[in-house]
Amino acid sequence: MSSPTPSRMHSEPATDALSTPVAWADTDGLIRGLNPAFARWLGVSTRRLIGQPLAALEIEGDAMARFLDNTDRDVLRLHRMALGMPGESPCFAEGWLSRLDGGGWLLEAHPVDEFPALDPTQVLPNALSAALKGLAHELRNPLAGLKGAAQLLARRAAHRNDNDDERELIELIESEINRLNSLLEQLLSPSPQRPHAPLNIHTVLERVLRLAENEGGWSVRLQRDYDPSLPELSGDADRLTQAVWNLVRNALQAGAANIILRTRVEHGARIHDHLHAMALRVEIVDDGRGVPEALAEHLFLPLVSGRAEGSGLGLALSQQVAREHRGSLTYRSRPGHTVFTLLLPQSSHDPDEERHVH
């Protein structure tokens, strides 16, 4: 079936009734029409969009602009495109930009979360999860033996004042044993959930900033971009602090010189398969090296890390905390600009205030 022409689409009531955001442009790439779903999705009025260059909506990259200048192809697949008006928050979608038979272009967008994280509880088979726990149990005994031997060597070395190199090596062994034991404890005994209580998300973020100031020192600039009108959230302050601190610490370890903690209210937020009247949006923005391409699809899986000394549990824990609060953790990244977004339903304690999205 051939693609509809812009004039035909504009006159069809069915186009206005579509829930899929659709916009069309003329041969010069200027927007000539769109359905209400497209305007609602971007949060911009139809009048403001009409006449704008379609390619100018692409916030990151220039795939659409290059395609519109290329006459060799009729359809462009857009993977995780970020669209929006300049100065506005980006919206993310899977999409297609196609040439219309009567001239011009058609953009179809299917909104998605920004880099939705793979859920370890769904991605990892139960057998593999059980194998990890079994391996952790098996490692505890030899580690306990190694720790005892290291302590014995340390006591012997304490009586010999002329062997600093030996004591230094023993301290290194003990330190690595303690690190491995801590990793095993996290695998075997994840922190149990505690009852949620009202909290101010900015109090959580201020605790994280104090931690970041101590670790980053003068090498990093920490900025606040808070919405002071945010309502209280029902949650676990300690767990949320740990989740956000993991994200900020990752930014520090990625060489960020600037880190921004931003908060906003989001109305009509869709989280997983539920629609919430209101959600709190927390963004951690940094200018570090970005997420390595090889890790992009598996970043939130446990034991996946881009650093040799990393445990690979920090992001997995942050995602778990988001899930405990019925929220989501997503990200987008390129070198010099990475944004992790924690979306938390404002009334996360009241399931009656959310609507299931089919």
Disulfide bonds with the S-S distance in Angstrom:
none
